[in-house]
Amino acid sequence: MFAAKAAAAFFVLLALYCLLLRIVPGSDDGPGLYDTNVLKAQNYVLKNGDYDAVLVGSSMGSVVPIGEHSDRYFNMAFSGGCSLSGMEIIETCGEETGHYPDVVFVEISDALANGVDEDLIGRTRGIGMAWFNRIANRPDYLFYSLVKAVYYRNKEKNATDYAVMEDKLAFWLNAKSKAVDQEEMDAYIALTKEQVDKLKEKGCRVILLEIPNHQELHDLAECVQLRETALRYMPEDSYEWFCVDWADYVVPDAIHMGKHSAKMYTEKLVETVLQ
Amino acid sequence: MSLFDSTSFLIFLCVVALLYYLLPLILKKDGLQTLVLIGAGLSFYAYLDVFYALSLLGCCLVNEAFVAAMHHFRAKGNVRAKKVTAGIGIAVNASILFFFKYSGLFSSLIFGGGELTSFFLGLPLPLGISFYTFHAISMLADLSGGKDEEEGFWKRSAGTFCYLTFFANSVSGPVTKYNDFRPQIKRHFFKEVDLKKVFEYLLLGYFFKVCVANNMQNYTIGLTETDFSGSSPITILVEMFGYSCQIFADFAGYSYIAIGIALLFGYRLPKNFDFPYVSKSITEFWKRWHISLSSWLKQYIYFSLGGNRKGKIRTYVNLMAVMLIGGIWHGADWKYLLWGALHGLLLVLERMGSHLMPGKEKKKENAVFSFARMIVSFTLVSWLWLFFKMNGYSAVLSATKQIFTGWRYAMVIDTTALLMACFYMLPVFAFHAVYLVAKNGKCLKGKNWKYFFYGAMMLALLLNRGTSSAFIYFQY
């Protein structure tokens, strides 16, 4: 009797909860950065990868609001991650469903230490994609979506670009002033090239992006090293690159574009490549 | 099987339970259950690290030697020798604990840096040593009281090993007194197990650990900073109360799981938590938080020092001594000693207050005043938890200063993180609120309302699991 009552309560609540999930509008992001990453990856797989254009990369690319232009475009850049994880998800999802995006934007950044996020990828496969393992079905995500719908209803977060934070700029100027281990850089870019080539073989048009950082970082040792290494492995005559003048963009914390600049960048990207 | 909340542990638990109840039926031998528990306890430790299992085995062997000697002296009628043996045994146990846990701290204090200090600091800390050493001390102290019965070698040894290796509580408690545990070592039958209680304890425990504590850890990470001069007071306060809820959910969750597992094997472990955040004073808090440790310290240290029978000043000194020992027991770091000292100071001040205003406690308070006292006690306790979480007392000072002075400046506040922290505090507050409401007989009188909570907890366990992490108290 006890077990039956407990089970009955569980199923009634589950039914009510499913109803609530249908009523509350879902948010594009989750309560935490990692939740947002998993949410993006799971949403991509749930739609069978059926998109015209997908952007993969790190937090630098995640600020690019490509999805606002069309629901056929999808931003799968992961904060704290790198483009390798995104490309692997596109590839495995494509193998299963046969859908590959027409265009894949690949952010080429120095997110070397981030590496491939196996846990994240695991959460887009098998049991990781089970209904009860999806971020979009979590009560905390539901609460977050509700709060966001109410609290941010009339507020556009970061509507204008903040002024450049001098301490952050100083930190990155120092951090990127030295070249990193060339072997490590080679290994990372070689892996990126391998993934890019696989996507090209599947018929995807791959565009390599050098997402703008603060212009003062442009000619620092690490940025130059990354650019030269990437061009050595993926030269402009065989690979498509999309580069812009960093001076045109406001990057408040030195590495992530402000909201307004990110919109400008997206418009340029869409106009130049997709239209 | 590194954690109680891993799938491998649950499989292990099922296998052990099956062997525990089936083997005696098949082989028709009563003592097999105890052997299964000993084997399971040692395997549990060995799976985590062979060193842990060897340490525990060493502790069992050393203490069994003392117990055997005490039995020998008791048989000879030499009570004094028996008590001396118990005293030596307790000293040996305390020394082993001191060697592994505190030698580095005291070596750095006496000799400063250097090879000796590096050696001591590099010593691995056996898992659960603080808990099973306290069990061993309890066993020797209780046996020295002369209540032990005449037992054969195998039965006695099995009792010692079973008490010290019982995997449900040897890692992180609840600290169980030998006299309470030993009579329970007997044949248990599955039909006698209160499965409803087992389910309730396990569900509540896993809910608190997996859904509350494991998720809350993402929103209290900011407390590990060392400088809070740039943080907003609101953020610090929410994280402070959030950590208070996290440590409760983590440790109470663990304790409920341990009690549930023990019940599955027919053993009753003492209650470890009794809704501590409804306490209206620090004195009451210590009657509700980590009750098994408080009770152990009270019986074996506070009473041994004379308790409150030797005058007011001596009572204050004894309270302070117990809290200092309780503080340093948590870890070889001065911050724990300071944490214990501050709790001790508050206890002494409250005791002084009760001495100055005798009979005040008996008067019935109005609800608003009671609630205000509850809030003050919770705030004080939460502030003191900062010593646990933060990197040293300078960080605690920095955060405290910012709480009082930071309001003048406009700070960037991560509203989402604060809201999510509040979201995860809700179950802890609701848990305490339900207790208060039920205690005052306002509503929730019927029996069926609890099924709603069971359903909600099961739903949360299915959908809202946090990233797995070690129990906070596993390090102590």
Interface residues (C-beta under 8 A of the other chain):
Chain A: F2 A3 K5 A6 A8 A9 F10 F11 V12 L13 L14 Y17 P31 G32 F132 N137 R138 P139 D140 F143 Y144 V147 K148 Y151
Chain B: K196 F199 N215 N218 T415 T416 L419 M420 F423 Y424 N448 Y451 F452 Y454 G455 A456 M458 L459 A460 L462 L463 N464
